[in-house]
């Protein structure tokens, strides 16, 4: 199906925009066995970039394995996801998945179900537990497979910050680093959506993954690249949008890739032939409405002080929270309360903190909050 705009999942093909420099660098690293840590703000397309590069690797001596560990809650949840992805994605046919399990996981009796289509919808339940396999044995799997097949394997792990939520997380991460750093035929691309947690994992000298690989920072796609993409997608649907309105789509959501595609789709849906100002405004209203349920849920249980702090951020206050004027205008409590507010809201992923101040990272949330919680 030819989709004009795609959001809420990784994009590819005609829906993939720009990223020429980043994809070229990432592909070079994959082809040369360089570990990569991919860091960026949320909703700018990390997963799409990695999958794009994965699709462009055509060398027979390199295989790229992708997995998302967002829903892994423990060390052995991870090992089952890790091994399953390796078994399936290093196979060239469905029958070879069974051969892989028999060859590399001999102590298991897995449950496997197949789709009629080759390598499609293979359901693989391995049942790895501490009773049948030690962690180091599972972590060494990609190296064993790579040696036997005479290839290099690139293991891409999305939402890697989730390992920091495992019980005894530091020990688990030490095990991973201890095995992976000695593998000659495997490299890793680790990335995730929680920037402050990823930064802590890879830039803190006391953490096991400090200096594990090249840090790559993925910036937002510039408006100059978005505008022709948006206009071309409108044209593919037999409609027209001006350069000005395409630019405003980008500016409204501050070039966050997923939101650009979502807002552009909303505006396209409102457009009959040529986009009008009202079509654009209706698209913005639809975007805010689509996100409002999530935003309401994010605010559940917040204190009045926390809501006041968010209000200050949405009104452009990013520093000097302890000044008398800001404390009084926004009723933030005592000066010692400011640190607690920052910590609590950061844990809820509502704010981001950098050297320039504190910010609400989600631009649509800011639009919604100003409307629902006016000063």
PLY file of the C-alpha trace (Angstrom):
ply
format ascii 1.0
element vertex 375
property float x
property float y
property float z
element edge 374
property int vertex1
property int vertex2
end_header
0.00 0.00 0.00
1.33 3.43 -0.95
0.99 5.49 2.23
1.38 9.25 2.02
2.70 9.58 5.57
3.64 7.04 8.24
3.83 7.61 12.00
3.72 5.57 15.18
6.21 3.05 13.78
9.51 2.95 11.93
9.39 4.12 8.33
11.09 2.93 5.17
10.97 3.27 1.40
9.38 6.47 0.10
8.38 7.48 3.63
11.99 7.63 4.80
13.27 11.21 4.72
16.82 12.52 4.30
19.38 11.14 6.84
21.91 10.69 4.04
24.93 11.56 6.20
23.79 9.54 9.21
22.86 6.42 7.24
26.17 6.52 5.38
28.14 6.74 8.63
26.11 4.02 10.34
26.46 1.73 7.33
30.23 2.31 7.33
30.37 1.34 11.01
28.28 -1.78 10.42
30.51 -2.88 7.56
33.68 -2.33 9.57
32.66 -3.90 12.86
32.45 -0.69 14.91
30.20 -0.65 17.97
27.72 2.25 17.85
25.69 4.00 20.54
22.88 5.97 18.91
21.55 8.89 20.97
18.88 11.41 20.05
15.73 13.15 21.27
12.54 11.12 21.16
10.50 10.80 17.98
13.26 11.66 15.54
13.54 8.24 13.92
16.37 6.20 15.48
14.69 2.88 14.72
13.94 3.96 11.15
17.57 4.89 10.53
18.85 1.55 11.88
16.33 -0.44 9.84
17.15 1.63 6.76
20.83 0.75 7.10
19.95 -2.89 7.80
18.06 -3.02 4.48
21.05 -1.52 2.63
23.58 -4.10 3.82
23.84 -6.44 0.83
27.17 -8.09 1.56
26.81 -11.84 2.05
29.45 -11.84 4.78
27.47 -9.47 7.04
24.15 -10.15 8.75
22.30 -7.52 10.76
20.06 -8.73 13.59
17.48 -6.29 15.00
15.54 -6.68 18.24
13.41 -4.45 20.46
13.61 -5.20 24.19
11.09 -2.61 25.40
8.89 -5.21 27.10
11.73 -7.24 28.64
11.47 -7.00 32.41
14.29 -9.24 33.59
17.67 -10.64 32.63
16.23 -13.88 31.29
13.46 -12.09 29.40
16.33 -10.43 27.58
18.22 -13.69 26.95
15.12 -15.28 25.42
14.56 -12.26 23.15
18.28 -12.10 22.29
18.58 -15.79 21.39
15.28 -15.91 19.52
16.23 -12.96 17.31
19.60 -14.55 16.55
18.10 -17.94 15.72
15.55 -16.44 13.31
17.50 -13.63 11.68
20.72 -15.51 10.96
18.78 -18.24 9.16
18.27 -18.17 5.40
15.22 -20.43 5.41
12.61 -21.56 7.93
14.08 -25.04 8.30
17.40 -23.53 9.29
15.82 -21.97 12.38
15.26 -25.48 13.75
18.80 -26.43 12.78
20.16 -23.38 14.60
18.32 -24.26 17.79
19.50 -27.87 17.64
23.06 -26.78 16.94
23.48 -23.88 19.38
20.84 -24.51 22.08
21.00 -28.26 22.50
19.58 -28.32 26.02
16.25 -26.79 24.98
12.99 -28.20 23.64
11.55 -25.03 22.10
8.06 -24.48 20.74
8.20 -23.39 17.09
5.35 -22.61 14.72
5.79 -21.63 11.09
3.97 -19.44 8.59
3.57 -20.73 5.02
5.71 -17.77 3.90
9.49 -18.27 4.24
10.89 -16.57 7.36
7.57 -14.80 8.02
5.81 -14.86 11.36
7.95 -17.59 12.89
6.87 -18.02 16.49
9.76 -19.23 18.61
9.46 -19.89 22.35
12.82 -21.02 23.70
12.28 -21.28 27.43
15.78 -20.28 28.48
16.12 -20.32 32.28
18.99 -20.29 34.81
18.50 -24.06 35.12
19.39 -24.81 31.49
21.76 -22.01 30.41
24.20 -19.63 32.07
24.08 -15.95 30.96
27.55 -16.07 29.40
26.51 -18.96 27.14
23.63 -16.97 25.68
25.65 -13.77 25.34
28.28 -15.69 23.38
25.74 -17.01 20.83
26.31 -14.40 18.09
30.06 -15.05 18.12
29.51 -18.82 17.82
27.06 -18.37 14.93
29.32 -15.87 13.17
32.33 -18.21 13.37
30.40 -21.19 12.05
28.88 -19.24 9.15
32.07 -17.34 8.37
30.32 -13.98 8.64
30.22 -10.82 10.74
27.05 -10.20 12.75
25.80 -6.76 13.74
23.41 -6.97 16.70
21.05 -3.96 16.95
19.21 -3.60 20.27
16.41 -1.04 20.49
15.31 0.39 23.87
18.60 -0.78 25.39
18.07 1.49 28.41
15.56 -1.12 29.56
18.50 -3.19 30.85
18.87 -0.55 33.56
15.44 -1.55 34.90
16.32 -5.23 35.37
16.79 -6.56 38.91
20.50 -6.28 39.77
20.94 -4.27 36.58
24.59 -3.37 37.15
25.62 -7.02 37.41
23.69 -7.85 34.23
25.36 -5.03 32.31
28.80 -6.10 33.57
28.13 -9.60 32.24
27.10 -8.22 28.84
30.13 -5.96 28.53
32.45 -8.69 29.81
31.42 -11.11 27.05
30.75 -8.73 24.16
34.02 -6.79 24.37
35.99 -9.95 23.53
33.98 -10.96 20.46
35.91 -10.66 17.18
33.11 -11.40 14.71
30.27 -9.40 16.25
29.58 -5.69 16.70
26.70 -3.93 18.42
24.41 -0.99 17.78
22.68 0.03 21.02
20.00 2.70 21.12
16.85 3.76 22.94
14.18 6.42 23.39
15.07 7.60 26.92
17.94 9.94 26.25
18.91 10.70 29.85
19.09 6.99 30.70
21.12 6.20 27.58
23.50 9.03 28.41
23.92 7.68 31.93
24.64 4.17 30.65
27.30 5.14 28.14
28.87 8.39 29.35
29.26 7.68 33.05
32.78 6.42 33.81
31.46 4.16 36.55
29.04 2.28 34.28
30.03 -0.97 32.52
29.26 0.32 29.02
31.36 3.47 29.30
33.24 3.96 25.98
31.79 0.74 24.55
31.50 2.25 21.07
31.24 5.33 18.90
28.62 7.80 20.13
26.42 8.98 17.28
24.01 11.85 17.89
20.94 11.96 15.67
19.62 15.51 15.25
16.20 16.52 14.00
15.72 16.64 10.23
15.95 20.29 9.07
12.87 22.08 7.76
14.62 22.58 4.40
14.62 18.79 3.94
11.12 18.21 5.28
9.33 20.78 3.08
10.01 19.16 -0.34
9.23 15.74 1.15
5.84 16.92 2.48
4.95 18.65 -0.79
5.92 15.60 -2.84
3.76 13.31 -0.70
0.78 15.65 -1.12
1.37 15.61 -4.89
1.43 11.80 -4.86
-2.16 11.99 -3.59
-3.24 14.51 -6.21
-3.21 17.45 -3.78
-1.18 20.63 -3.29
0.30 22.35 -0.25
2.24 25.59 -0.28
5.82 25.83 0.86
4.68 28.13 3.68
2.13 25.70 5.11
4.54 22.77 4.76
7.07 24.81 6.70
4.51 25.57 9.41
3.77 21.86 9.81
7.44 21.37 10.70
7.66 24.40 12.98
4.48 23.52 14.89
5.95 20.20 16.03
9.57 21.40 16.10
10.67 18.95 13.41
9.99 15.81 15.51
9.83 13.22 12.75
6.88 11.18 13.97
4.82 14.29 14.69
5.73 15.86 11.32
4.34 12.81 9.55
1.26 12.66 11.79
0.41 16.35 11.40
1.09 16.24 7.67
-1.32 13.31 7.37
-3.98 15.17 9.35
-3.63 18.22 7.10
-3.71 16.05 3.99
-6.92 14.43 5.24
-8.50 17.88 5.60
-7.35 19.05 2.15
-9.66 18.70 -0.84
-7.40 19.96 -3.61
-5.15 22.72 -2.28
-4.42 23.14 1.43
-5.95 26.20 3.06
-5.19 27.92 6.35
-8.29 26.30 7.83
-7.17 22.86 6.68
-3.88 23.41 8.49
-5.61 24.58 11.69
-8.00 21.62 11.57
-5.01 19.31 11.23
-3.38 20.80 14.32
-6.61 20.43 16.28
-6.86 16.80 15.23
-3.26 16.14 16.34
-3.86 17.61 19.79
-7.08 15.59 20.13
-5.30 12.39 19.09
-2.66 12.87 21.78
-4.84 14.22 24.58
-5.67 10.83 26.13
-1.99 9.98 26.51
-1.18 13.39 27.95
-3.99 13.17 30.48
-2.67 9.78 31.61
0.86 11.20 31.98
-0.41 13.83 34.41
-2.32 11.43 36.64
-1.14 11.68 40.23
0.97 14.82 39.78
1.02 17.28 42.66
0.03 20.91 42.30
3.71 21.87 42.61
4.63 19.53 39.75
1.84 20.94 37.57
3.02 24.46 38.40
6.56 23.54 37.40
5.32 22.21 34.05
3.30 25.41 33.60
6.45 27.47 34.10
8.30 25.41 31.47
5.43 25.74 29.00
5.51 29.49 29.52
9.18 29.71 28.57
10.89 29.52 31.98
13.86 27.14 31.68
16.35 28.42 34.28
16.46 30.47 37.52
13.61 28.53 39.13
14.82 29.56 42.57
14.53 33.27 41.83
11.99 35.08 43.96
9.95 36.19 40.94
9.60 32.67 39.48
8.96 31.05 42.88
6.16 33.48 43.64
4.58 33.61 40.17
4.34 29.82 39.81
4.07 28.75 43.47
6.86 26.16 43.41
7.22 25.76 47.16
10.61 26.01 48.81
13.93 26.23 46.96
14.82 22.72 48.12
11.64 21.50 46.42
12.95 22.40 42.94
15.40 19.47 42.82
12.66 17.05 43.85
10.36 18.43 41.15
12.99 17.97 38.46
13.77 14.42 39.56
10.14 13.33 39.72
9.20 14.81 36.34
12.29 13.45 34.66
11.46 9.97 35.95
8.04 10.34 34.34
9.76 11.34 31.07
7.92 14.66 31.03
11.02 16.86 31.04
14.56 16.89 29.68
17.51 18.57 31.37
20.62 19.77 29.56
23.32 22.37 30.09
21.00 25.13 28.89
18.13 24.40 31.24
15.00 22.32 31.72
12.53 21.70 28.89
9.32 19.95 27.95
10.65 17.85 25.09
7.27 17.02 23.54
6.06 20.05 21.52
2.49 18.75 21.16
2.29 18.27 24.92
3.18 21.94 25.34
0.37 23.01 22.98
-2.08 20.79 24.81
-0.99 21.80 28.32
-1.23 25.53 27.63
-4.80 24.96 26.49
-5.88 22.64 29.31
-3.97 24.34 32.15
-3.89 28.08 31.39
-2.04 30.38 33.77
0 1
1 2
2 3
3 4
4 5
5 6
6 7
7 8
8 9
9 10
10 11
11 12
12 13
13 14
14 15
15 16
16 17
17 18
18 19
19 20
20 21
21 22
22 23
23 24
24 25
25 26
26 27
27 28
28 29
29 30
30 31
31 32
32 33
33 34
34 35
35 36
36 37
37 38
38 39
39 40
40 41
41 42
42 43
43 44
44 45
45 46
46 47
47 48
48 49
49 50
50 51
51 52
52 53
53 54
54 55
55 56
56 57
57 58
58 59
59 60
60 61
61 62
62 63
63 64
64 65
65 66
66 67
67 68
68 69
69 70
70 71
71 72
72 73
73 74
74 75
75 76
76 77
77 78
78 79
79 80
80 81
81 82
82 83
83 84
84 85
85 86
86 87
87 88
88 89
89 90
90 91
91 92
92 93
93 94
94 95
95 96
96 97
97 98
98 99
99 100
100 101
101 102
102 103
103 104
104 105
105 106
106 107
107 108
108 109
109 110
110 111
111 112
112 113
113 114
114 115
115 116
116 117
117 118
118 119
119 120
120 121
121 122
122 123
123 124
124 125
125 126
126 127
127 128
128 129
129 130
130 131
131 132
132 133
133 134
134 135
135 136
136 137
137 138
138 139
139 140
140 141
141 142
142 143
143 144
144 145
145 146
146 147
147 148
148 149
149 150
150 151
151 152
152 153
153 154
154 155
155 156
156 157
157 158
158 159
159 160
160 161
161 162
162 163
163 164
164 165
165 166
166 167
167 168
168 169
169 170
170 171
171 172
172 173
173 174
174 175
175 176
176 177
177 178
178 179
179 180
180 181
181 182
182 183
183 184
184 185
185 186
186 187
187 188
188 189
189 190
190 191
191 192
192 193
193 194
194 195
195 196
196 197
197 198
198 199
199 200
200 201
201 202
202 203
203 204
204 205
205 206
206 207
207 208
208 209
209 210
210 211
211 212
212 213
213 214
214 215
215 216
216 217
217 218
218 219
219 220
220 221
221 222
222 223
223 224
224 225
225 226
226 227
227 228
228 229
229 230
230 231
231 232
232 233
233 234
234 235
235 236
236 237
237 238
238 239
239 240
240 241
241 242
242 243
243 244
244 245
245 246
246 247
247 248
248 249
249 250
250 251
251 252
252 253
253 254
254 255
255 256
256 257
257 258
258 259
259 260
260 261
261 262
262 263
263 264
264 265
265 266
266 267
267 268
268 269
269 270
270 271
271 272
272 273
273 274
274 275
275 276
276 277
277 278
278 279
279 280
280 281
281 282
282 283
283 284
284 285
285 286
286 287
287 288
288 289
289 290
290 291
291 292
292 293
293 294
294 295
295 296
296 297
297 298
298 299
299 300
300 301
301 302
302 303
303 304
304 305
305 306
306 307
307 308
308 309
309 310
310 311
311 312
312 313
313 314
314 315
315 316
316 317
317 318
318 319
319 320
320 321
321 322
322 323
323 324
324 325
325 326
326 327
327 328
328 329
329 330
330 331
331 332
332 333
333 334
334 335
335 336
336 337
337 338
338 339
339 340
340 341
341 342
342 343
343 344
344 345
345 346
346 347
347 348
348 349
349 350
350 351
351 352
352 353
353 354
354 355
355 356
356 357
357 358
358 359
359 360
360 361
361 362
362 363
363 364
364 365
365 366
366 367
367 368
368 369
369 370
370 371
371 372
372 373
373 374
